Amino acid sequence: MNGVNDRGVGAGPASGRTSHTYRLRGLAGTGFLATLAAMVATTLAAALALAVGVDFEVPDGGEAIPLSGFAIVTGLFSVVGIVIAVALLRWSACPAERFVWTAVSLTALSLVPPLLSGANTATTTALLGLHLVPATVMIPTLARSLRTRTG
């Protein structure tokens, strides 16, 4: 065997791993930027709701949900979405489609707690809307990123 073939054989698997790692990192980077955008959008929407008189008081504890709470919870569940997207990119044959179905299903499930909270109509309506704000940022962004990384 000559040196050219040896280098060609050795470069194949390593470059494949590098490409795969690059795709995962690119998806994660896009996801984290989308997470920041979702956190800002959700917090601004909550601030707007507060400005028009929504109190965000949930009867269980009687305390109002603070604006920082919206940002933190949005960030947490957005990161969960990134982890799901990365896992699907790694192990699914059609990650974008499965991600959309999974994320939409989880978003629909997230609408149940506000409906069961016993909060007043304005708070319940605002909370439902605030669940949809980050979904409209995260789902299309991650789905588009998955599509560009799979072919």
C-alpha positions in Angstrom: 0.0 0.0 0.0 1.2 3.4 -0.7 1.0 6.5 1.5 -1.8 8.1 -0.6 -4.2 5.3 0.1 -3.3 5.1 3.7 -4.1 8.7 4.2 -7.4 8.4 2.2 -8.6 5.5 4.3 -7.7 7.3 7.6 -9.3 10.6 6.6 -12.7 9.1 5.8 -14.1 8.2 9.2 -12.5 11.2 11.0 -13.9 13.7 8.5 -17.3 12.0 8.8 -17.2 12.5 12.6 -16.1 16.0 12.2 -19.0 16.7 9.9 -21.5 15.1 12.3 -20.1 17.1 15.2 -20.3 20.2 13.2 -24.0 19.6 12.4 -24.8 19.0 16.0 -22.9 22.1 17.2 -24.5 24.2 14.5 -28.0 23.0 15.5 -27.2 23.7 19.2 -25.9 27.1 18.4 -28.9 28.0 16.3 -31.1 26.7 19.1 -29.4 28.8 21.8 -29.8 31.9 19.7 -33.5 31.1 19.2 -33.8 30.5 23.0 -32.5 34.0 23.7 -35.0 35.4 21.2 -37.8 33.3 22.7 -36.9 34.5 26.2 -36.9 38.1 25.2 -40.2 37.8 23.2 -42.0 36.0 26.0 -40.8 38.4 28.7 -41.8 41.4 26.5 -45.2 39.9 25.9 -45.6 39.3 29.6 -44.6 42.9 30.4 -47.1 44.1 27.8 -49.8 42.0 29.4 -48.9 43.4 32.8 -49.1 46.9 31.4 -52.7 46.3 30.2 -53.8 45.0 33.6 -53.2 41.2 33.7 -52.1 40.3 37.2 -50.7 36.8 36.6 -51.9 35.7 40.0 -52.4 32.0 40.2 -54.8 30.9 43.1 -52.6 28.0 44.3 -50.0 30.3 46.0 -51.8 33.6 45.6 -48.6 35.2 44.4 -48.1 36.8 41.0 -45.7 35.2 38.5 -42.7 37.6 38.1 -41.4 38.6 34.7 -38.1 36.9 35.5 -40.1 33.7 35.9 -41.3 33.8 32.4 -37.8 34.2 31.1 -36.4 31.4 33.2 -39.1 28.9 32.3 -39.0 29.8 28.6 -35.2 29.3 28.7 -35.5 26.0 30.5 -38.1 24.4 28.2 -36.4 25.9 25.1 -33.2 24.1 26.1 -35.3 20.9 26.4 -36.5 21.5 22.9 -32.8 21.8 21.7 -31.9 18.6 23.4 -34.8 16.8 21.6 -33.8 18.3 18.3 -30.2 17.3 18.7 -31.2 13.7 19.7 -33.5 13.5 16.7 -30.7 14.8 14.4 -28.4 12.1 15.8 -30.8 9.1 15.8 -33.8 9.8 13.5 -34.1 9.2 9.8 -36.4 12.2 9.4 -35.6 14.5 12.4 -37.3 17.7 11.2 -40.7 16.1 10.8 -40.5 14.2 14.0 -39.3 17.3 15.8 -42.3 19.3 14.6 -44.7 16.6 15.7 -43.1 16.2 19.1 -42.8 19.9 19.7 -46.4 20.7 18.6 -47.6 17.9 20.8 -45.7 19.1 23.8 -46.9 22.7 23.2 -50.5 21.5 23.2 -49.9 19.6 26.5 -48.4 22.8 27.9 -51.7 24.6 27.4 -53.5 22.3 29.9 -52.0 23.7 33.2 -53.1 27.3 32.6 -56.6 26.0 31.9 -56.6 24.1 35.2 -55.0 26.8 37.3 -58.2 28.5 38.4 -56.8 31.9 37.5 -59.1 34.6 36.2 -59.9 34.8 32.5 -57.4 37.5 31.7 -54.6 35.6 33.4 -55.5 32.3 31.8 -55.8 33.9 28.3 -52.4 35.6 28.7 -50.7 32.5 30.0 -52.1 30.5 27.0 -50.7 33.1 24.6 -47.4 33.2 26.5 -47.1 29.5 25.9 -47.5 30.0 22.2 -44.9 32.9 21.9 -41.8 30.8 22.4 -43.3 27.9 20.4 -43.6 30.2 17.4 -39.9 31.1 17.8 -38.4 27.8 18.6 -40.3 25.2 16.5 -39.8 26.8 13.1 -36.2 27.8 13.8 -35.2 24.3 15.0 -37.2 22.6 12.3 -35.6 24.8 9.6 -32.1 24.1 11.1 -32.8 20.4 11.2 -33.9 20.4 7.5 -30.7 22.2 6.4 -28.5 19.8 8.3 -30.1 16.6 6.9 -29.9 17.2 3.3 
